[in-house]
């Protein structure tokens, strides 16, 4: 088997790589490194999924070939996002830990340009940069690129998707004509091919896996549900995979926020990643996700571009992307470095053709599965709990002193009852949720009415009307906070929340109806008195098809009841033309 030393890499670099736990090169490294180490290397177009070892493929040879006698920029690496830019710089620093006088700088937006300029002036032979920031530095004439031997473009297709085409071309124009260009990408769209033809000279094309295809070790699954049941389907998928660590992709920022808020409200370790977050907020979210404090990241395609997170188990497509090629990027974020992963689509019948097109592009068939039943989910959770108990490490030294008291406290229970009680501590919440919940059946193609009433009944929810809406600055999170604060019950179950312009509806545990009514009706917001009432659907349809709501309670007066009484409406005559 080939080793890094066999590829001709300097022994100091080989030592650093082996200390990181890498013994044998990956396929893309075996292909790329020998070409880049040549005295007169060819340009390279390398097509491979993220996580296949691309950073080391270009990083090891440029460290090997860096002239430490010079302090000017010799190698410029361009990547689409701050996270990837920093990760590349960190990885190259690790690879060069035993190589003296190698200086690496990261330049990116959202951080002090002055400090980055100062770093460049002190000397950096290798620069990892985002296109926007390096282009700014070029325009300000504060970076010298005259000694650049090669430009490396990483995640090239994502860079174009993010709108960096003009910046990328301007950067290539500012570098020496005789430099090499090494392009790494998951796919090769026509726009990228045009750039390659314009700025590269007879490049060698290296393809790891199938061209424009997803990662080989990804299992592709589709679940068909009613469009309005997407969130309920998402919950079932997450509950059916107890050790899930993944990204939920949504189409819009608003959808991302709403899905994340619902997941958090329902007790999942979730966070939203979207374009409205500041750089500092984004870093906090990503930090929590990388250490697995957050296990579900709900994101848009744009916000997630360039993220490189290891060991993701699942990618969930809450909605399919508008551009089907983006599915390849999404699914390629799992099953990295030879591992296995799962990409799931929550779809409705109208999206069957889109899925067929994705199958043709991937060269793979989706496995269409029925939505997991409540019984299957509870069973999966139960045995996951048992597996965790089996594998937990016991600190005998520290536990020993507590055992006599524990034995005495539990001695009245036999073995069977002790196990049942132990299992029920965590298992009961799944049993309580799923025991009366209707199953999510696949749509038949016929128009079906939503099962919201049955869901509400199964959860013992009462639907409330609130006299505040979006015009008052109300959001779902605001309503959740008010419900818990004003009822005085922090653990109250909350269902669907609908925010209208002038008013809102929310569902909450009907056992606390009295506490909610009295709690809200003593409050004010911005000088306005809050009012809530119990809402009752009358299942009547207006001309627009919108659902009409009636209310029961003290304010169910003549005017509000007449509003929905068709017999008291005046006859409408058709206007003659």
N, C-alpha and C positions, 0 to 999 in steps of 0.2 A: 504493500500500500504506500502511496506517495506521501511524503512528509513535507512540511514547510521548508526544511533545509534542502530537500531535493529540488525545490523550485528555484533555488538560488538566492533566497532571502538571507540578508546579513544575520550572523549568529546572535547578535545582541537583540535583534527584533524577534528572532525565533525564540529566544529565552523568554522575552516578555510575553509572547503569545502563549507559550506553554504554561507560564505562571498563571495565565488567565483561564487555563483549563482546555485550550484548543491544541490537539495533537496532530490531527490530519486535516488538510484543507478540504473545503467543500467544493462541489463541482464548478461553481462559477469562479472560485479562486484558482483552481487548477487551470482553467482556461485563460483567465485574464492576466494573472501575475506574470507568466513567462513572456507574454507579448509586451507588457509595460516595462519589463526589465531590459529589453533589447536596447542596444546603443542607438538605433534609429527605429523607434517603435511606430507601429501603424496606429491610426485612429481606430477607436472601438465603439461599436454600438452593442451593448449588452442588454438583452431582454430577459428579465427574471423578476419574480415576485419579491416584495419586501420580506426580509427575514431569511433570505437565502445566502447571506454573507457578503453582500455587495460592498459594505464599508471596508472590510479587510481586503477585499479584492483590489480596490484601488488605493487603500490607505497604506498597506504594507510596502508596495513598490515605490510610492512617492516618498515615503520616509527613507527607504533604502537609497534612493537616487538624489536626495536633497544635498546640495552643496553647503556644508556648514560654515564654509569660509565667507559666504555672502550672507547679508542680512535682509536683502530685498525679497519681495514675494516671488516665489518660484512655482508654486502650485496653488491654484484657485479652485475651491470646491463650492459649487452653488447648489443649494437645496431650498425647497419651497417654504419651509416654516422655521420659526425660531427654535422649536423643540428639536427638530431634526438637525438643524445647524449646530446647536449646542451638543447634541449627542455625538455627532461626527467628530467635533473637536475633542470631546472627552475620550472617545474611543482611540483616536490617533495619539492622544497624550499617553494613554495606557500602552499602546504599541511601542512608543518611543521612549519608555521610561528608562531603558538602559542605553539609549543613543544620546550621547552628549551634544549639547549646543543646538538641538532642534527646538525651534520656537513655533508655536501654533497659536493663532488668534482666531476668535469667533467674532464676527461683526453681524449685527442683526438689528431690526427695528424694535422700538419699545424699550430701549435702554440708552444710556448716555453715549452720544456720538463722540463727545470729547474724550472720554476714557478709552474708547475704541481707537480713536485717532492716535492717542498717546501710545497705546500698545503697538500700533503699526510703526510709529516713528522710532520706537526702541528696537524694532526689528522683528519680523515674523516671516519665515520662509514659506509657511503653509497657512492659508487663510480659508476658513470655513465661513460662508456668508449666505445671507438671504439676498435675493435679487434686488429688492427695493433699496436696502441699505448700501450694498456695494455700488449700485448705480449712483446713489447720492454722493458717495465718496469720490467716485470718478468725476462727476460733474463739478465737485468742489476742488478738484486737483489735489487731493490730500492722500492719494494712494498711488504708488508707482508700480505699474504693471509691465514695464519694459523688459523685465527679466523672466516673465512667466513662461515656463516650459510647457505647461499643460493646463487646460481647464477641464474640470470634472463636473458634469451636470448630473446630479442625482435626483431620482423621482421626476424625470423630465416631463412625463405626460401630466402629472399632477401640477407641475409648474405652469403649463399651458392652460390647464383647466382653471387655475386661479387668476388668469389674466396677465401673466408675466412675459408674454411673447415679445413685446417691444423692448422691455428692460433686458431680457436675455440676449436679444440680437444686438443691442447697444453695448452690452458688456463684451460680447465676442468681438465686436468691431474695435473695442478699445485695447484688445490684447494683440500681441505680435502675430503676424500672418503665419509664421513658421511653427507656431506652437501646435501641440497635439490637442485633440479634443476626445474626451472619453464620455460617452453618454450612457447612463444607466436608467432603464425604464421598465415598467411592468407591461406596457402596451406600446404600440407604434402607430398612433393615429396619423392621418394624412398631413396635418399641420406640422407635426414633429418631423415627419419624413422630409418636408420641404426645408426645414431648418438644417437637417443633417446634410441634405444635398448641397446647400448653400455654403455651409461653414466647415464641412469635414471633407477630407481628401481620401478617397478610396478606403473607407472604413471596413474593418473586419466585423462581421456580424456574428455575435455569439448568442445563442438561444438556450436557456436552461428551462426544460419543460416545453410545452407547446406554445407557439407564438400567440400572443393576445389571449391566453387561457388563464384560468384561475389556478391556484395552488392545487397540486395533485392530491394532497392528503385532506382535502376539505370534503365533508359530507354535505350535500345540498338537500334541504328538506323544505317542503311547502305545506302549509296548513290553510285550507279554504274555510273562511267564515263570513258571516254577514259583515259588511263594512262597519256598521255601528258597534259590532262586538270586538273590534280590534283590541281594545285595552283589556277586556276580560280574557281574550285569547293570550295576550302577552303575559298576564298574570299566571295563567295555567302553564305556559311554556317555562316560565321562570321557576314556578313551584315544582315542575316535573324534573327540573335539572338542579338539584340542591346545591351543587358545587359550582354553579355558573359564575364565570368571570368574563364579561363581554361588553360589547357596544351595541346599543339599540339605535339604529339609524332612522331618523325622521326626515321629512321633506322640507319643513319650514322651521324657522326659529320659534314661532308661536307654538307649533305642535310639540317641539322639543321641550319647551318650558312646561306645557300642560301635562305631557306624559311623565316628565320627571317629578312634577309636583304631586301627581296622583300616586306614583310609586313610593315617594317619601311618605305621603299621607298613609299609605297602606303598610308601612313598616319595612320597606326594602332599603338597602344601602345603595341609593342612587344619587346621581348628580347630573346636571345639565351642562352641556358644552355647546355654546353658540356664539354668534358674532356680536351680541350685545354685551358680552363680558369684557371687562378691562383686562389688560395683560396680567395684572396682579391676581385678579379673580381666577383667570384661566390657569395660572400657575398653581394656585391653591387646589383647584379641582383636579388637575393632573397629578399633583403630588399625592393626594388622597387615593386616586385611582391606582397609581403605580405601586403603592404599598398595600393595596387591596383593602384599605379601610372603606373605600367605595368599590362595590363589585359590579355595578351596572352604570355605564356611562351612556347617557342619552344625548346624541349629537347629530348635527347636520353634517353633510358631506364636506362643506367648505371648512367648518370648524375642526373637523377630524383629520384634515389633510396633513400629511407629514408626521402624524403621530406614529411612534414606534414603540409599542408596548408588548413585552414578551408574555408568552403563556396564556393568551386569550383562548378561552374554550369555545365561545359562541359569538357569532355575529347575528343579530336579529334585525331583519328589514321590516320595520313597523309599516313602512310604505316603500314601494319600489322607487328607485330614483327615476327622474325624468329622462336622463340619458342612460341607456341600458349598459353602456360601457363602464359606468361607475360601479355597477354590481361587482365587476372583477376586482376593483380596488377595495370595496367593502369586504368581500369574502376573503381576499388575500391577507387580511390583517390577522387571521387566525391560521393555525397549522403551519407555523413558521419553524425553520431550522429542523425539518424532518418530523415535527410533531403532528398530531391529528387535531382537527377542529370541525366545527359544525356551523354552517350558514343557513339560517332559517328565514323563510319568507312568510309573512302573514298576508294572505291575498284574498280577494273576492273573485267571483266568476268572471268579471269583466277583464281581469288581468291574466287570464289563461294564455292569450296570444303573446303577451310580453314575456311570460315565463318560457314559452316555446322558443322565442327568439334568443333568450339568454342561454337556453340549453344548446342551441345551435352554435352560439359563440364560444361556449365553454367546451363543447364536445362531450357534455355529460348530461345525464338525465336526473331530474329532481325526484326524490322519493316523496310522494304525496301521502301524508299520514292523517288519520282521524285525530281530532283534538283529544288530548288525554282526558279521561273521565276523572271525576272526583275521587273515585275508589282507587284508580291507578296512581293518582298523585299522592294520596295519603299513604299508600303502600310504599311508594318510592321514598317518601320522607321518613317513614318509620325505619326502613332498613338502612337508610343513610345515617340515621341517628345511632342505630346499633353498630354500624361500621365504625363510626367515630369513637364510640365507647370501647370497641375492641382494640383500636389503634392508639388510644390516648396513652401518653407516658405518665406513669405514676411516680411522684416524688415521695418515695417511702419514708425518707428521713423526716420531712416536714409534716407528712400526713399522720405518721405513727402516733404522735401525742394526742391527736383528736379522736382516735378510733374508739377508746373506751366509752367516751361520752356519746359518740354516734351509735355504737352498738346498743347502749342502754336505751337511747331514745327510740330506736327502731326495733327493739327485741319483740314487741307485741305483734309484729307482722311476719307472716311466713314468706318464703322465698318468692312464690308466685305473686303475691300481693305487692311485695316490695318492687319487683320488676315492673308490674303494671303501673304502679304509681310513678316510678322513675321515668318510664317511657312517656307517660301522659303529661309530664311537666311541659314538654315542648310540642308534643304531638297533638294535644287537644285543640290548638288553634286551627290546625288544618281540618280536623274532624268537624269542628263547629262551623267552619266556613263552607265546607263542601257537602255536608250531610244532606241539606235540602236544596242545594243550588241546582238549577236546571243545567243539563249538559249542553255544550255548544256543538250543535250538529252542523255538518257542512251544508251550505246553501244548495238548494235543488234547482235553482234557475228560475223558480217562481217567486213572485213578489210576496215577501213574508213580513209580517208586522214584528217589531222588536219585542224581545222578551223582558222589557224593563220592569213591567208590573210584577211579573213572577219573581224576578230577581229582588225587587224591593220587598216583596212579601217574605221571601226566604230569609232575608237578612233582618226582618222586623224593622225596616226603615219607615219613618214617617217623613213625608215631603212637606217642607215649609216654604212659605213666601216671605221674602224680606224686602222692605221698601227702599233699598239702595241698589244701585247698579253701576255700570262702568263709568257713567257720567260723574259719579261720586268718588271715583278712584278705587272702586272695589275690585279685588282680584280673588281667585280661588284661595290663595294663601291667607288673605285677609279674613275671608269667611271662616276658614278653619280655625284661625286664631280667636275670632269672636265666639265661635261655638264652644270652644274649650274654656275660654276665660269667663264668659257670661253664664254658662251652665255650671261652672265650678267642677266639671268632671273632665279630667285630663285624658282619660282612656276611652272616651266616648267614640263609638264607631260612626264614621261619616261616609256617606255614599256619594252619589252624583251631585255636582255643583254646576249650575247654569247661570252665567252672568249676562243679563240683558242690559239695555241702555239705562233704563230708569228703575229697574227692580231685578231681583234675583230669586232663584229657587235653590234649595239644598236639601239633601236627605241626611237624616241622623237617626240614631237608635231611638225607636219609638218609646222605649221604657223611660226615657228622660224628657218626654214631651212637656210635662209640667215645669221642670226646671228651665228648659229652653224658653218657653213662653214668658215666664216671669222674669228670667234673667235678662233677656233682650229688651223687654218692654220698660226697663228702668234705665236704659242707656241712651246717650246722645253721641253723635259724631258730627264734628264741625258745626255745632249748634243745632243740628237736626235730630229730632226725636226718632229713635229706631222703633220699628214695628214689625213683628213677625206674626204670621197666621199659619194654621195648618192648611195646606193646599190639597185639593182633590181633583184629579183628572176626570172630566166628563166625557172624554173620548169623542168630542164633537169636532168636526172639521170645517174650517172656513173655506172661502173660495180659493185662497192661496195654498190650501192644504196644511196650513200651520195648525198645531194643536192648541185648542182653547183651554184655559184653566178656570175652574170655579173655586171658590173658597168656602170652607165651613168655619164657623167661629163667630165671635161677637159682631164682626163688621160685615157679615154676610147679609147686607141690607137689600132693600127692594131694588135699588139702582143696579147693584152688582149682579143680582139674579136676573133682572130683566135683560141685562146685556147679552145673556146667553139663551134667552127664551125665544125661539124662532117664531112662536105663535104671536108674540107681541111686537114683532118687527113690522114696519109699514111695507105694503106691497111695492115692489120696484117695477115700474113700467119700462119696457124696452124703448129706447129712443129711436125714433124713425130718422132715417137718413134723408 
